[in-house]
């Protein structure tokens, strides 16, 4: 067999091997961690929506088909926007959404929303919910006690929208609410005055309670004295004096006691040494 014949035999084999390598190379795909693939069948009905998406790892795919890879783990989207309060003042809101696609609905998400679903679906949903919720409150409410309630309401309204768009909303975090400087200063002044008023009322109430306590205590002592004075007859006083004299007479201290020489016949103690 001459060289020309050998070349004619080997050339088709080489071409076949090259084509096989190209075919294999174009027929494989590796899906990374936290990702999933949506299969598009060129000759088989387009996007596959009735089967689970392709999971992580190595896959064989016919070269005439395509695979669109999506991140399916939790992602973060931050939005800063200006919206109007209930009285028409412009309020700045800085919010963050934690979201991810519904895994089993990834095919439908790709078919109906596309790879740019974050800008097509999630961002408008957040903006719509923030405008709706903030528009219900005054700047005073937004600045003070309503922050948690506002965050929860924005989350619920955004979730309603995204649940129908094949997107799972995990959390909405309102990081900051910015009021116009003049409004913020006025609110802070008002809150400070209210706090000072509450402190004054507390001190006044405390003083009133202390005065009432002292009055009740004084009335109690006065009543006790009246009762005691009413019960001290001359006979009782003399008996008490006699008892005191007897106790003193038993004492070791030197003293002189004159019986019957005091007022009302009470003893007089002349010495106590």
TILUMLO-449275 format. One line per field, with one value per residue (C-alpha): residue number from 0; residue in three letters; x, y, z. Coordinates in steps of 0.25 Angstrom, whole numbers. Example, Ala and Ser with C-alpha at 12.3 -4.5 7.8 and 13.67 -1.06 7.14 Angstrom:
TILUMLO-449275
loti <- [0 / 1]
gudren <- [ALA / SER]
px <- [49 / 55]
py <- [-18 / -4]
pz <- [31 / 29]
***
This chain:
TILUMLO-449275
loti <- [0 / 1 / 2 / 3 / 4 / 5 / 6 / 7 / 8 / 9 / 10 / 11 / 12 / 13 / 14 / 15 / 16 / 17 / 18 / 19 / 20 / 21 / 22 / 23 / 24 / 25 / 26 / 27 / 28 / 29 / 30 / 31 / 32 / 33 / 34 / 35 / 36 / 37 / 38 / 39 / 40 / 41 / 42 / 43 / 44 / 45 / 46 / 47 / 48 / 49 / 50 / 51 / 52 / 53 / 54 / 55 / 56 / 57 / 58 / 59 / 60 / 61 / 62 / 63 / 64 / 65 / 66 / 67 / 68 / 69 / 70 / 71 / 72 / 73 / 74 / 75 / 76 / 77 / 78 / 79 / 80 / 81 / 82 / 83 / 84 / 85 / 86 / 87 / 88 / 89 / 90 / 91 / 92 / 93 / 94 / 95 / 96 / 97 / 98 / 99 / 100 / 101 / 102 / 103 / 104 / 105 / 106 / 107 / 108 / 109 / 110 / 111 / 112 / 113 / 114 / 115 / 116 / 117 / 118 / 119 / 120 / 121 / 122 / 123 / 124 / 125 / 126 / 127 / 128 / 129 / 130 / 131 / 132 / 133 / 134 / 135 / 136 / 137 / 138 / 139 / 140 / 141 / 142 / 143 / 144 / 145 / 146 / 147 / 148 / 149 / 150 / 151 / 152 / 153 / 154 / 155 / 156 / 157 / 158 / 159 / 160 / 161 / 162 / 163 / 164 / 165 / 166 / 167 / 168 / 169 / 170 / 171 / 172 / 173 / 174 / 175 / 176 / 177 / 178 / 179 / 180 / 181 / 182 / 183 / 184 / 185 / 186 / 187 / 188 / 189 / 190 / 191 / 192 / 193 / 194 / 195 / 196 / 197 / 198 / 199 / 200 / 201 / 202 / 203 / 204 / 205 / 206 / 207 / 208 / 209 / 210 / 211 / 212 / 213 / 214 / 215 / 216 / 217 / 218 / 219 / 220 / 221 / 222 / 223 / 224 / 225 / 226 / 227 / 228 / 229 / 230 / 231 / 232 / 233 / 234 / 235 / 236 / 237 / 238 / 239 / 240 / 241 / 242 / 243 / 244 / 245 / 246 / 247 / 248 / 249 / 250 / 251 / 252 / 253 / 254 / 255 / 256 / 257 / 258 / 259 / 260 / 261 / 262 / 263 / 264 / 265 / 266 / 267 / 268 / 269 / 270 / 271 / 272]
gudren <- [UNK / UNK / UNK / UNK / UNK / UNK / UNK / UNK / UNK / UNK / UNK / UNK / UNK / UNK / UNK / UNK / UNK / UNK / UNK / UNK / UNK / UNK / UNK / UNK / UNK / UNK / UNK / UNK / UNK / UNK / UNK / UNK / UNK / UNK / UNK / UNK / UNK / UNK / UNK / UNK / UNK / UNK / UNK / UNK / UNK / UNK / UNK / UNK / UNK / UNK / UNK / UNK / UNK / UNK / UNK / UNK / UNK / UNK / UNK / UNK / UNK / UNK / UNK / UNK / UNK / UNK / UNK / UNK / UNK / UNK / UNK / UNK / UNK / UNK / UNK / UNK / UNK / UNK / UNK / UNK / UNK / UNK / UNK / UNK / UNK / UNK / UNK / UNK / UNK / UNK / UNK / UNK / UNK / UNK / UNK / UNK / UNK / UNK / UNK / UNK / UNK / UNK / UNK / UNK / UNK / UNK / UNK / UNK / UNK / UNK / UNK / UNK / UNK / UNK / UNK / UNK / UNK / UNK / UNK / UNK / UNK / UNK / UNK / UNK / UNK / UNK / UNK / UNK / UNK / UNK / UNK / UNK / UNK / UNK / UNK / UNK / UNK / UNK / UNK / UNK / UNK / UNK / UNK / UNK / UNK / UNK / UNK / UNK / UNK / UNK / UNK / UNK / UNK / UNK / UNK / UNK / UNK / UNK / UNK / UNK / UNK / UNK / UNK / UNK / UNK / UNK / UNK / UNK / UNK / UNK / UNK / UNK / UNK / UNK / UNK / UNK / UNK / UNK / UNK / UNK / UNK / UNK / UNK / UNK / UNK / UNK / UNK / UNK / UNK / UNK / UNK / UNK / UNK / UNK / UNK / UNK / UNK / UNK / UNK / UNK / UNK / UNK / UNK / UNK / UNK / UNK / UNK / UNK / UNK / UNK / UNK / UNK / UNK / UNK / UNK / UNK / UNK / UNK / UNK / UNK / UNK / UNK / UNK / UNK / UNK / UNK / UNK / UNK / UNK / UNK / UNK / UNK / UNK / UNK / UNK / UNK / UNK / UNK / UNK / UNK / UNK / UNK / UNK / UNK / UNK / UNK / UNK / UNK / UNK / UNK / UNK / UNK / UNK / UNK / UNK / UNK / UNK / UNK / UNK / UNK / UNK / UNK / UNK / UNK / UNK / UNK / UNK / UNK / UNK / UNK / UNK / UNK / UNK]
px <- [0 / 6 / 6 / -5 / -14 / -10 / -13 / -27 / -30 / -25 / -31 / -46 / -42 / -35 / -47 / -56 / -49 / -48 / -63 / -66 / -57 / -64 / -78 / -74 / -69 / -81 / -90 / -85 / -88 / -84 / -93 / -86 / -90 / -102 / -107 / -117 / -119 / -131 / -131 / -136 / -139 / -137 / -145 / -154 / -163 / -153 / -152 / -154 / -164 / -170 / -157 / -148 / -136 / -123 / -115 / -101 / -90 / -87 / -97 / -98 / -107 / -109 / -101 / -113 / -120 / -116 / -115 / -117 / -111 / -117 / -112 / -122 / -117 / -121 / -117 / -117 / -123 / -122 / -131 / -130 / -142 / -150 / -165 / -176 / -182 / -197 / -196 / -187 / -173 / -162 / -156 / -143 / -143 / -132 / -137 / -130 / -137 / -132 / -138 / -136 / -144 / -153 / -145 / -156 / -162 / -148 / -153 / -165 / -157 / -148 / -159 / -168 / -158 / -144 / -130 / -132 / -143 / -137 / -139 / -152 / -159 / -152 / -147 / -161 / -168 / -160 / -162 / -177 / -178 / -169 / -178 / -191 / -187 / -179 / -191 / -200 / -191 / -187 / -172 / -174 / -179 / -168 / -157 / -161 / -170 / -174 / -161 / -163 / -178 / -174 / -163 / -173 / -183 / -173 / -169 / -183 / -187 / -174 / -176 / -191 / -185 / -173 / -180 / -188 / -175 / -167 / -158 / -157 / -155 / -148 / -147 / -148 / -139 / -142 / -128 / -131 / -142 / -137 / -146 / -144 / -135 / -145 / -156 / -146 / -141 / -156 / -159 / -147 / -151 / -165 / -160 / -151 / -162 / -171 / -160 / -158 / -173 / -174 / -162 / -168 / -182 / -174 / -167 / -180 / -187 / -176 / -177 / -192 / -191 / -180 / -189 / -200 / -192 / -187 / -202 / -207 / -195 / -198 / -213 / -209 / -200 / -210 / -221 / -212 / -209 / -224 / -227 / -216 / -219 / -234 / -230 / -220 / -229 / -223 / -225 / -217 / -206 / -204 / -204 / -193 / -185 / -186 / -181 / -169 / -166 / -165 / -156 / -147 / -146 / -141 / -130 / -115 / -113 / -114 / -126 / -136 / -150 / -161 / -174 / -186 / -179 / -181 / -192 / -205 / -198 / -187 / -173 / -162 / -148 / -137 / -125 / -120 / -105]
py <- [0 / 13 / 26 / 32 / 20 / 21 / 36 / 34 / 23 / 31 / 45 / 41 / 35 / 47 / 56 / 47 / 48 / 63 / 63 / 54 / 63 / 75 / 68 / 64 / 77 / 84 / 74 / 75 / 86 / 88 / 95 / 101 / 102 / 109 / 109 / 102 / 101 / 103 / 94 / 100 / 89 / 95 / 84 / 79 / 90 / 101 / 104 / 91 / 95 / 82 / 76 / 80 / 89 / 83 / 83 / 85 / 76 / 71 / 69 / 63 / 72 / 71 / 82 / 88 / 90 / 101 / 102 / 116 / 116 / 123 / 126 / 120 / 123 / 135 / 148 / 163 / 175 / 189 / 200 / 215 / 223 / 236 / 234 / 243 / 242 / 244 / 259 / 260 / 262 / 255 / 243 / 236 / 221 / 211 / 197 / 183 / 171 / 156 / 148 / 136 / 129 / 118 / 106 / 97 / 109 / 113 / 109 / 117 / 129 / 128 / 127 / 138 / 148 / 144 / 145 / 160 / 157 / 165 / 178 / 174 / 168 / 170 / 184 / 190 / 181 / 187 / 201 / 200 / 194 / 205 / 216 / 209 / 207 / 220 / 228 / 224 / 230 / 244 / 248 / 248 / 233 / 229 / 236 / 230 / 218 / 212 / 207 / 192 / 193 / 200 / 189 / 178 / 184 / 186 / 172 / 167 / 175 / 172 / 157 / 157 / 162 / 153 / 140 / 141 / 144 / 131 / 139 / 136 / 148 / 144 / 158 / 173 / 181 / 196 / 201 / 216 / 226 / 241 / 253 / 267 / 274 / 285 / 274 / 265 / 277 / 281 / 266 / 265 / 279 / 274 / 260 / 267 / 277 / 265 / 258 / 270 / 271 / 257 / 258 / 271 / 264 / 252 / 261 / 268 / 255 / 251 / 263 / 262 / 248 / 252 / 263 / 254 / 244 / 255 / 259 / 245 / 243 / 256 / 253 / 239 / 245 / 256 / 245 / 237 / 249 / 252 / 238 / 237 / 250 / 246 / 234 / 240 / 243 / 248 / 234 / 228 / 238 / 236 / 221 / 223 / 232 / 222 / 211 / 220 / 223 / 208 / 205 / 217 / 212 / 199 / 206 / 205 / 220 / 229 / 239 / 246 / 244 / 253 / 246 / 254 / 267 / 269 / 274 / 266 / 259 / 252 / 249 / 259 / 253 / 262 / 254 / 244 / 241]
pz <- [0 / -4 / 3 / -5 / -2 / 13 / 14 / 7 / 18 / 30 / 26 / 28 / 41 / 46 / 41 / 48 / 61 / 60 / 57 / 69 / 78 / 74 / 76 / 90 / 93 / 89 / 95 / 110 / 120 / 134 / 144 / 156 / 171 / 174 / 159 / 151 / 136 / 127 / 115 / 101 / 91 / 77 / 70 / 82 / 87 / 92 / 107 / 115 / 126 / 130 / 136 / 147 / 143 / 141 / 154 / 158 / 151 / 137 / 127 / 112 / 103 / 88 / 81 / 74 / 88 / 98 / 113 / 120 / 134 / 146 / 160 / 169 / 183 / 190 / 184 / 189 / 182 / 188 / 184 / 187 / 183 / 185 / 189 / 194 / 208 / 211 / 211 / 198 / 204 / 197 / 205 / 202 / 205 / 204 / 204 / 201 / 196 / 198 / 187 / 178 / 167 / 170 / 166 / 161 / 153 / 146 / 132 / 133 / 138 / 127 / 116 / 122 / 128 / 123 / 128 / 132 / 141 / 153 / 145 / 138 / 151 / 164 / 163 / 159 / 169 / 181 / 175 / 174 / 188 / 195 / 188 / 192 / 207 / 209 / 203 / 215 / 226 / 230 / 232 / 247 / 246 / 237 / 246 / 259 / 263 / 249 / 244 / 246 / 242 / 229 / 226 / 229 / 219 / 208 / 210 / 209 / 197 / 189 / 192 / 187 / 173 / 172 / 176 / 163 / 155 / 159 / 169 / 184 / 193 / 206 / 213 / 211 / 220 / 221 / 224 / 224 / 223 / 219 / 222 / 217 / 226 / 231 / 233 / 241 / 250 / 253 / 257 / 266 / 272 / 274 / 280 / 290 / 295 / 297 / 305 / 313 / 316 / 320 / 329 / 336 / 337 / 344 / 354 / 357 / 359 / 368 / 376 / 378 / 383 / 393 / 398 / 399 / 407 / 416 / 418 / 421 / 431 / 438 / 439 / 445 / 456 / 459 / 460 / 469 / 478 / 480 / 483 / 493 / 500 / 501 / 508 / 518 / 531 / 544 / 550 / 539 / 540 / 555 / 552 / 542 / 551 / 563 / 553 / 549 / 563 / 567 / 555 / 559 / 574 / 569 / 561 / 566 / 564 / 576 / 576 / 586 / 583 / 590 / 590 / 588 / 586 / 571 / 563 / 565 / 576 / 567 / 573 / 570 / 567 / 573 / 569 / 559 / 561]
***
